[in-house]
Amino acid sequence: MKLRSRIVYLSIFYLLIAILHTSNLVIHTIYWRTNKSSLLDSEVTGTNPAGFLGHDFPSSLPLSPSRSSLDRVPLSVQETVHYSLSGDASDNEWSNLTSAGFGYAHLGPDSRLFMVGMFHELHCLRVLNFAFDRSRKATGDHIHHCLNYLRQMALCSADVTLEPGDFTKRNFEGSRTGSVHVCRDWSALYDAMEDNWVQWEDVAGGDPSARAAASL
């Protein structure tokens, strides 16, 4: 009887341990699923306070206090006569894709310089555009960097929008509109860059060397 009682007690003990372990695992899973989006949002929106020294800076451009993230907007992909390989009109169109500050933001008490990812991508598209024009200077190393950067950014965005049919067999003259993609509001990012530039100009004042450095 004593041996049987001991076995029963041990069985109950191990059962309780198993229940506690399972409960802990369930609680941890629920916590992670509940807080996952907020944890990722803090990385995406860059709202964490930072000193902007060394590696102490947010992962994304801090937006205005009234906007914690970029809204989702539709983009209907279309063929266009604009942004051609060369020509004065094309130069103006490509140049106008940059932001105030030429894609750079100045952040923190010391106006530390950062490039914003979207404008790095647009810069790289411009470099590839230069590669088709012999009058432009685009080094092989720079082109290689930009191809690799754009490759990684395409993987990073992992756009799962469905595009019907085989696009390589499309008549782009007759069929000029593609699928609608859901994007982040790039116009709000341009506004944020404009605000950042104005604030930095107030700090930099009339220092031409500072403005020249920002345009590199």
N, C-alpha and C positions, 0 to 999 in steps of 0.2 A: 504493500500500500504506500509506504514512504517513497519508494522509487517511482511509483506511478504518479504520486502527488508532485514529486520533484519535476518529473517530465512535463506535467501539466503546467506548473508554474513557469518553467523555462520556455515552454511553447507560448504562453501568454506574454512573457517578457519579450521574446524575439518578435512576436506579432506587434506589440506596442512599438518596438524600435522601428519595425518596417513601416507602420502607420505614420510615425513621426517623420521618418525620412521621406516618405511619399508626400506627406502634407507640406513639408518644407520645399520639396521640388515643385509642387503645384503652385505654392505661393510665389516662389521665385519666377516661375514661368508667367504667371498672371501679372506680376509686377513688371517684368520685362516687356510683355506685349502692351501693357497699359502705358508705359513710359517710353516705349521705343520711338514713337513719332515725335515726342517732345525732345528727346535726346538728339534725334537727327535734325530736328528743326533748329536747335541751338547751334548745330554745326553749319547748317545751310544758311541761316540768316545772319550768323556772326554777331549775335546779341550779347555774348559773354563779355564782361568787362576785361580790358587788357591794358597793359602798360606800354605795348608796342616796343619792347626792348628784347633783343635776341629772338627767341621763338615764342615770346609772349604776345601774340596777336590773334585776332579772330580768324577763322578759316574763310570767312566771306565778308564782302564789303558791308559794313554797318549801314543800314538804311535810316530814314528819318524816324523819329520817335512815333509818328502816326502810322508808320508802315513797317510791320515786322517781317514781311516777306513779299516777294513779287507775285502778283495775281496771275492766274492761269488765263491765257487768251488763245483764240483759235488762229491758225495760220494756214491759209489755203495756198498750197504750193503752185506757182504759176511760172510759165516761161515768160521771158522779157527781152526786149530789145536793148535794155540798159545793161551796164556793167560788162561791156564787151572787152575784148583782149587789149585793145589799144585805141588811141584817139583822145583829143582834148576833152570831149564830152565824157568819155569813160573815166579819164583821170579825175575829173571833178566829182563824178558819182562815187568812185572808190574812196576818194579823199574824204567825202562827206560822211562816210560810214564811221569815222572815228568820233570820239567824244571830246568834250571840253577836257583839256589836260592830256589829249592824245592817248587816252586809255589808261593813264596813270592817276592814282588817287594818293593824296597826302593825308596821313592819319596819325593821330596821337599828338602829344604835347610838342614833339620835335618835328612834326610834319614828315614823318617817315614815308618814303616812296614805295608804292606797291603798284604792280600791273594787275588789272582786273581781267579775269580769264576770258570773258567774251571778246574783249578788245584784243587780246593776244591772238585769239582765233581769227578775227577779222584782219589783223596785221599779217598773219600768215597767208591768208587768202590773197592779200595784196602782194606779198612776196611772190607767190605762185603766178599772179598776174604779170609781175615784172619779168618772170622767167620766159614769158612768151614774147617779150619786147626787147630786141637787141640793144636798143638805145638806153635801156635801164640796167642798173647794176644789181645783180642778185647772185651772191656767191653760192657755190655748190653746197658748202656747209650750212648756209642759212636755209637754202631750199630743203636740204635733207632734214634739218631740225623741224621745219614747218610741216613737212609731210608727216613726220613721226608724231608731232604734236597734234595735228588734226586727226590722225588715226586714233590716238588715245582719247581725244575728246569725243569722237564718234562712239567709241566703246563706252566711255563714261556716261553719255546721255542714254544709251541703250533704248532708243526710240522703237517702240513696238507697234507703231501705227501701220495698219494694213494698206498696201498699195496694190490695187487690182492689176492682174495681167503681168506681162513681161515688158518692163519699161524700155528695154533695149530695142524693142520692136515697135515702139510708139512713133507715130508721126507727130513730131513736136510742133510742126507748122499748123496742123489741123487740130490736134488735141493739146491745148495749151494750159490746161488746169489739171492738177493732180489731186492727191488726197488732202484732207484737212488734218493738220497736226495740232496737238495741244501743247502750247509753249508757255514759258514764263514771259511776263510783260517786259519786253526789252525797252519800251519807251520810258518806263519808270526808272530803269537803270540809267538811261541817258540823263534823265532829270536829276538822279542822285549824283551822277558824275559832274553835272553842271553846278549843283549846289556845293560839292566838294571843291571844285575849282575856284568858285567865287570866294569861299572861306579861305582857301589857301592864298589867293591873290591878296586878300586883306592882310595876311601874315607876311607874305613875301614882299609886298609893297611894290616898289619900282625897281627891284633888283633884276636886271636883265639876265644875269648869269643863271639865276634860279629858274627863270622862265625858259631859258635855252636848254637847261638840263632836263626840264620836264618834257621837252619836245623830242628828245632823242629816241 
